[in-house]
Amino acid sequence: MRRKSVYLALVPVIVVVCPWIVGPFWTQIMLLTGLYAICILGLSLLIGHAGLVSLAQAAFWGIGAYVSAFLSLKHGFPTILALMSGLAVAGIVAFLLGWLTRRLAGHYLTLVTLGAGMIMNLIFVEESWWTGGASGLSGIPHLSLGSWVIDSDLRMYYLVWGILGLVMVLIWNLLHSPWGRTLQATRDSSTAASATGVDVGRFKVQAFVASGVLAALSGALYAHYMTFVSPELFSFKQSILFLLMAVVGGPLSIWGPIIGALVLTGLTEALRSVMPMFGTDAVGPLETLIFGVLLLVVILFLPSGVMSLPAKAKIVRGEGKPWRRYSWPRT
């Protein structure tokens, strides 16, 4: 217990000093890792603790980004107010999707969320009056807190990781509350939970809303950091990437989203660095192939993600308790 406390105390110290040690390039990688991790925390809440697999996470990411960008760029809203509006819109859409799918499970639910994500991406392309169409929106203002404009990687890094820390604490407390234990009971057996008087549909809707709002928060922060968004960023491929980040890190661990986001972001940047050596910059096809193989390998051989490895090593040495193996939801 004391060792865990020491490790936890070191985490904020490492986050603070990291940019001054690794340099600008890796600071940007860690910034993107933090942005993605906020989104993946919501997806891990769905997958790992509610037993729901969603392929619409990129759609909610896009809703947060586009609403915040549109209101701040086209209507002059203060960026914080625009960001909060993006969260509200995403929460409403997530509520509707959760309510409509509250009786679905397994691959039926996954297919419906896939369709919802594709519809949202089509809206991003076709409704050019607020999304800019296929060309997207550029010139999005940087996030500002009063007179403090967050227009550098270093400032954005500290803001993102500060928000990520708060979100992690919030989710950890939720999962260890009666609400979290009931949510996990609906995952283990919705029939048994219903028999004890639990409104399973209501908990599913709440999990969808929480996941959608976190995705929107990440998307809005991303939009104000990059100052540009386009429909390509919020496609089905991005939802698969988010899913891969969740399963690589581990859907049952609060730290899994950070590990998964770091591994995938680092791998993407490594590919971009290596490909010119082979006379091409076409990262896309190779990236898709590698990520697809990685997804299959993780699901088949490491379903609980990278975060299960230390516990498994302790079990091999006869020092630890059995690690709970994650079981993918079934119909």
Backbone torsions as a table, in degrees:
resi	resn	phi	psi	omega
1	MET	NA	-42.3	179.6
2	ARG	-65.2	-38.6	179.1
3	ARG	-63.9	-40.9	177.5
4	LYS	-61.8	-39.7	179.8
5	SER	-63.9	-38.8	178.5
6	VAL	-64.9	-44.7	179.6
7	TYR	-61.4	-43.3	179.9
8	LEU	-64.3	-36.9	179.0
9	ALA	-68.9	-27.5	-179.5
10	LEU	-76.7	-25.5	-175.5
11	VAL	-57.6	-52.9	179.4
12	PRO	-62.9	-32.0	177.6
13	VAL	-64.2	-44.5	179.4
14	ILE	-63.4	-41.3	-179.8
15	VAL	-62.4	-40.8	-178.0
16	VAL	-68.5	-44.4	-173.8
17	VAL	-86.3	-15.8	-174.5
18	CYS	-52.9	-49.0	-177.8
19	PRO	-61.2	-27.8	-177.6
20	TRP	-81.7	-9.1	-178.6
21	ILE	-105.9	-43.4	-170.3
22	VAL	-88.8	-17.6	179.2
23	GLY	92.0	174.0	-173.3
24	PRO	-61.8	-41.3	-175.9
25	PHE	-62.0	-50.8	-178.2
26	TRP	-74.1	-22.6	172.4
27	THR	-63.3	-42.3	177.5
28	GLN	-64.6	-39.7	177.9
29	ILE	-62.5	-44.0	179.7
30	MET	-68.2	-32.9	176.6
31	LEU	-63.6	-47.6	178.6
32	LEU	-64.4	-36.7	176.8
33	THR	-59.3	-45.0	178.6
34	GLY	-63.4	-41.2	178.3
35	LEU	-61.6	-47.8	179.9
36	TYR	-65.5	-37.6	-177.1
37	ALA	-62.6	-35.4	176.8
38	ILE	-59.8	-44.3	178.6
39	CYS	-66.4	-42.4	-176.1
40	ILE	-70.6	-28.8	175.3
41	LEU	-58.1	-41.0	177.0
42	GLY	-66.4	-41.0	179.2
43	LEU	-67.6	-38.4	177.7
44	SER	-65.9	-33.7	175.1
45	LEU	-60.2	-41.6	178.5
46	LEU	-68.8	-52.4	-172.8
47	ILE	-71.7	-52.6	-171.6
48	GLY	-78.8	-31.8	-171.3
49	HIS	-115.7	-17.2	175.4
50	ALA	-110.4	-12.5	179.5
51	GLY	71.3	30.9	-177.8
52	LEU	-120.8	128.6	178.6
53	VAL	-103.7	117.6	-177.9
54	SER	-114.3	137.0	173.8
55	LEU	-112.3	27.0	179.1
56	ALA	-112.8	11.1	-175.2
57	GLN	-63.5	-36.4	178.2
58	ALA	-65.8	-29.7	178.2
59	ALA	-65.3	-45.0	178.5
60	PHE	-67.9	-35.8	174.2
61	TRP	-57.7	-43.7	-179.8
62	GLY	-69.8	-37.5	178.5
63	ILE	-60.1	-47.1	178.1
64	GLY	-59.8	-42.8	-178.2
65	ALA	-67.0	-48.7	-175.0
66	TYR	-70.0	-43.1	-179.1
67	VAL	-63.4	-46.2	-179.9
68	SER	-64.5	-42.0	179.8
69	ALA	-65.6	-44.8	-177.7
70	PHE	-62.4	-47.7	-176.3
71	LEU	-68.1	-38.7	-178.7
72	SER	-78.4	-34.2	-176.8
73	LEU	-83.7	-45.8	-173.2
74	LYS	-91.6	-25.9	-174.9
75	HIS	-121.4	4.0	174.0
76	GLY	68.8	21.5	177.1
77	PHE	-63.3	144.4	168.9
78	PRO	-55.8	139.7	-171.5
79	THR	-60.6	-34.8	179.0
80	ILE	-66.2	-41.5	178.2
81	LEU	-66.2	-39.1	177.7
82	ALA	-63.5	-42.3	178.5
83	LEU	-61.2	-46.2	-179.7
84	MET	-63.9	-34.7	176.9
85	SER	-64.3	-39.1	176.8
86	GLY	-61.5	-40.8	177.3
87	LEU	-63.8	-41.1	-178.9
88	ALA	-64.6	-45.3	179.7
89	VAL	-63.5	-44.3	178.8
90	ALA	-62.8	-38.7	178.4
91	GLY	-62.8	-40.3	179.1
92	ILE	-65.7	-45.2	179.8
93	VAL	-64.7	-41.1	178.6
94	ALA	-64.4	-37.7	177.0
95	PHE	-62.0	-45.5	-179.9
96	LEU	-63.0	-44.5	179.1
97	LEU	-64.8	-42.3	178.8
98	GLY	-64.3	-41.0	-179.4
99	TRP	-66.6	-41.1	-179.0
100	LEU	-68.8	-27.8	-175.8
101	THR	-107.6	13.7	-171.8
102	ARG	-65.0	-20.5	-179.9
103	ARG	-99.6	2.2	-179.3
104	LEU	-97.9	157.8	177.4
105	ALA	-153.0	171.2	175.7
106	GLY	60.1	-143.9	-174.5
107	HIS	-70.5	-20.1	175.6
108	TYR	-63.7	-45.5	178.1
109	LEU	-64.6	-43.3	-179.4
110	THR	-60.2	-42.0	-179.9
111	LEU	-66.6	-38.6	178.5
112	VAL	-65.0	-42.7	178.9
113	THR	-67.4	-33.6	174.7
114	LEU	-60.9	-46.5	177.8
115	GLY	-62.2	-40.6	179.0
116	ALA	-63.2	-40.4	178.4
117	GLY	-64.6	-40.2	179.3
118	MET	-67.2	-37.6	177.9
119	ILE	-64.3	-43.5	179.6
120	MET	-63.8	-40.0	179.2
121	ASN	-64.7	-36.4	176.2
122	LEU	-64.8	-38.9	176.7
123	ILE	-62.7	-41.4	179.0
124	PHE	-60.4	-33.9	-178.9
125	VAL	-79.2	-44.6	-169.6
126	GLU	-86.1	-34.7	-176.7
127	GLU	-85.3	69.3	-171.8
128	SER	-68.2	-17.5	-178.0
129	TRP	-63.1	-24.0	177.6
130	TRP	-124.9	-13.2	-179.1
131	THR	-108.3	-12.6	-176.0
132	GLY	81.1	4.6	178.6
133	GLY	66.5	-151.5	-177.9
134	ALA	-64.0	-25.4	-179.2
135	SER	-77.5	-19.7	178.3
136	GLY	79.1	-167.2	179.1
137	LEU	-117.7	132.5	177.8
138	SER	-124.2	163.7	-179.3
139	GLY	76.6	21.7	178.8
140	ILE	-64.5	132.1	-177.7
141	PRO	-67.3	147.6	174.9
142	HIS	-66.3	152.8	177.0
143	LEU	-63.3	142.3	179.3
144	SER	-138.4	142.0	175.8
145	LEU	-116.8	94.7	-173.0
146	GLY	68.1	-124.3	178.7
147	SER	-89.7	-2.3	-177.8
148	TRP	-92.0	109.0	-179.8
149	VAL	-94.1	127.6	-177.7
150	ILE	-92.8	81.6	-173.4
151	ASP	-115.4	18.8	176.7
152	SER	-132.0	157.3	179.4
153	ASP	-60.3	-38.8	-176.8
154	LEU	-66.2	-45.7	178.5
155	ARG	-63.0	-43.8	-179.6
156	MET	-66.1	-36.8	178.3
157	TYR	-57.6	-50.3	-178.4
158	TYR	-66.5	-37.9	177.8
159	LEU	-63.8	-48.0	-176.9
160	VAL	-63.0	-46.4	-178.3
161	TRP	-70.9	-28.4	173.3
162	GLY	-65.7	-45.3	177.6
163	ILE	-63.7	-42.4	178.9
164	LEU	-59.0	-42.7	178.5
165	GLY	-61.4	-43.0	178.5
166	LEU	-64.2	-40.8	179.2
167	VAL	-64.8	-40.8	179.3
168	MET	-62.7	-43.2	178.2
169	VAL	-63.2	-42.6	-179.9
170	LEU	-61.8	-47.5	-178.4
171	ILE	-66.9	-39.9	178.8
172	TRP	-59.7	-43.5	179.0
173	ASN	-67.4	-37.7	177.6
174	LEU	-63.0	-43.6	-177.0
175	LEU	-69.1	-24.4	179.4
176	HIS	-99.2	11.5	176.5
177	SER	-98.4	170.1	174.7
178	PRO	-54.9	-36.1	178.0
179	TRP	-60.7	-46.3	-179.0
180	GLY	-65.1	-41.4	179.5
181	ARG	-66.6	-35.6	177.3
182	THR	-69.2	-40.0	177.6
183	LEU	-59.0	-43.9	179.8
184	GLN	-68.9	-28.8	175.5
185	ALA	-66.9	-37.7	177.6
186	THR	-67.5	-30.9	176.4
187	ARG	-68.4	-45.2	-176.5
188	ASP	-66.6	-40.5	178.4
189	SER	-163.2	101.8	179.6
190	SER	-66.0	-30.8	179.4
191	THR	-66.3	-46.6	179.4
192	ALA	-65.2	-39.5	179.5
193	ALA	-63.7	-42.4	178.5
194	SER	-63.0	-36.9	-178.9
195	ALA	-64.9	-24.7	179.0
196	THR	-91.7	5.4	176.7
197	GLY	97.0	7.3	179.9
198	VAL	-78.8	133.4	174.9
199	ASP	-83.5	89.7	-173.9
200	VAL	-59.6	-42.3	-179.3
201	GLY	-59.4	-40.8	-179.5
202	ARG	-63.0	-41.3	179.7
203	PHE	-68.4	-34.9	176.6
204	LYS	-64.2	-43.3	179.4
205	VAL	-62.6	-43.9	179.6
206	GLN	-62.5	-39.1	178.2
207	ALA	-65.5	-40.0	177.3
208	PHE	-62.5	-43.1	-179.6
209	VAL	-63.6	-45.8	179.3
210	ALA	-60.6	-43.7	179.8
211	SER	-65.1	-43.5	-180.0
212	GLY	-65.2	-39.4	-179.8
213	VAL	-66.9	-40.9	178.3
214	LEU	-65.8	-38.9	176.4
215	ALA	-62.9	-42.4	179.7
216	ALA	-65.0	-38.8	177.2
217	LEU	-60.4	-46.3	177.7
218	SER	-61.8	-43.5	-179.3
219	GLY	-64.4	-41.4	179.5
220	ALA	-65.2	-43.3	177.2
221	LEU	-61.6	-39.9	178.9
222	TYR	-62.5	-44.6	-178.7
223	ALA	-61.5	-43.7	-177.9
224	HIS	-76.1	-19.3	175.1
225	TYR	-80.2	-48.6	-177.1
226	MET	-79.2	-21.9	-176.2
227	THR	59.7	20.8	178.0
228	PHE	-155.7	138.6	173.5
229	VAL	-139.5	149.3	175.2
230	SER	-147.1	158.4	-176.7
231	PRO	-57.1	-29.0	-178.7
232	GLU	-59.3	-28.8	-178.7
233	LEU	-71.7	-17.4	-172.3
234	PHE	-121.1	34.7	-176.2
235	SER	-86.9	178.0	176.2
236	PHE	-56.9	-37.3	179.7
237	LYS	-59.7	-38.2	179.8
238	GLN	-68.4	-36.3	176.8
239	SER	-63.7	-39.8	177.2
240	ILE	-64.8	-39.3	178.1
241	LEU	-63.1	-42.2	176.9
242	PHE	-62.5	-42.7	178.0
243	LEU	-61.2	-42.1	179.4
244	LEU	-63.5	-41.5	177.4
245	MET	-60.0	-41.4	-179.0
246	ALA	-64.6	-45.1	-175.3
247	VAL	-77.9	-31.1	177.7
248	VAL	-66.1	-45.8	179.4
249	GLY	-70.0	-41.7	-178.1
250	GLY	123.8	112.7	-175.5
251	PRO	-71.7	-10.5	-178.3
252	LEU	-97.1	-10.6	-174.6
253	SER	-104.9	140.9	177.3
254	ILE	-69.0	-23.4	179.1
255	TRP	-90.1	-14.3	-176.9
256	GLY	-55.2	-45.3	-179.8
257	PRO	-57.8	-36.6	179.4
258	ILE	-67.2	-45.9	-179.3
259	ILE	-63.6	-46.7	180.0
260	GLY	-61.6	-44.4	179.8
261	ALA	-64.8	-40.0	179.8
262	LEU	-65.9	-44.2	-179.7
263	VAL	-62.0	-48.4	-176.1
264	LEU	-72.1	-39.3	178.0
265	THR	-66.1	-43.7	177.9
266	GLY	-63.2	-40.1	179.7
267	LEU	-65.6	-40.3	177.9
268	THR	-61.1	-46.2	-180.0
269	GLU	-67.5	-34.7	177.2
270	ALA	-63.8	-41.2	178.0
271	LEU	-63.0	-41.7	179.4
272	ARG	-64.2	-29.5	179.2
273	SER	-79.1	-33.0	-174.0
274	VAL	-84.7	-36.7	-172.9
275	MET	-56.5	-41.4	178.5
276	PRO	-58.5	-23.7	178.1
277	MET	-66.1	-22.6	179.4
278	PHE	-101.6	13.9	174.7
279	GLY	78.7	21.6	179.5
280	THR	-148.4	152.1	174.8
281	ASP	-109.9	7.8	-176.5
282	ALA	-76.6	82.8	-178.5
283	VAL	-77.5	-32.0	-171.7
284	GLY	-49.7	-58.8	-177.3
285	PRO	-59.9	-44.2	179.7
286	LEU	-66.7	-39.1	178.5
287	GLU	-61.7	-44.7	178.9
288	THR	-61.6	-43.0	179.3
289	LEU	-62.1	-48.9	-177.2
290	ILE	-64.7	-43.7	-179.2
291	PHE	-66.3	-37.3	177.8
292	GLY	-64.1	-44.9	177.4
293	VAL	-63.3	-41.9	180.0
294	LEU	-62.3	-40.7	178.9
295	LEU	-61.6	-44.9	179.3
296	LEU	-63.3	-44.2	-178.1
297	VAL	-63.2	-44.4	-178.3
298	VAL	-65.2	-46.4	-178.4
299	ILE	-63.2	-38.6	-176.4
300	LEU	-78.8	-40.2	-170.6
301	PHE	-114.2	-16.8	-179.2
302	LEU	-142.3	60.9	-173.8
303	PRO	-63.1	-20.3	178.5
304	SER	-93.5	3.3	174.3
305	GLY	81.6	177.5	-177.8
306	VAL	-60.9	-33.1	-176.6
307	MET	-66.9	-11.0	177.1
308	SER	-85.3	-12.4	-175.4
309	LEU	-63.5	-46.6	178.9
310	PRO	-58.4	-41.5	179.4
311	ALA	-65.5	-38.8	178.6
312	LYS	-66.1	-36.8	177.9
313	ALA	-63.9	-39.5	177.1
314	LYS	-64.5	-37.7	178.8
315	ILE	-63.5	-42.0	178.5
316	VAL	-60.3	-37.5	179.2
317	ARG	-82.5	-3.5	-179.9
318	GLY	75.2	26.3	-175.2
319	GLU	-111.0	-17.4	-171.5
320	GLY	-118.8	170.0	176.0
321	LYS	-85.1	155.6	179.6
322	PRO	-58.1	133.2	178.1
323	TRP	-82.8	134.8	179.7
324	ARG	-69.0	121.3	-179.8
325	ARG	-81.4	128.8	-179.0
326	TYR	-75.6	132.2	176.7
327	SER	-109.7	126.0	-179.3
328	TRP	-69.6	140.6	-177.4
329	PRO	-57.5	144.3	177.0
330	ARG	-119.9	165.7	179.5
331	THR	-67.2	NA	NA
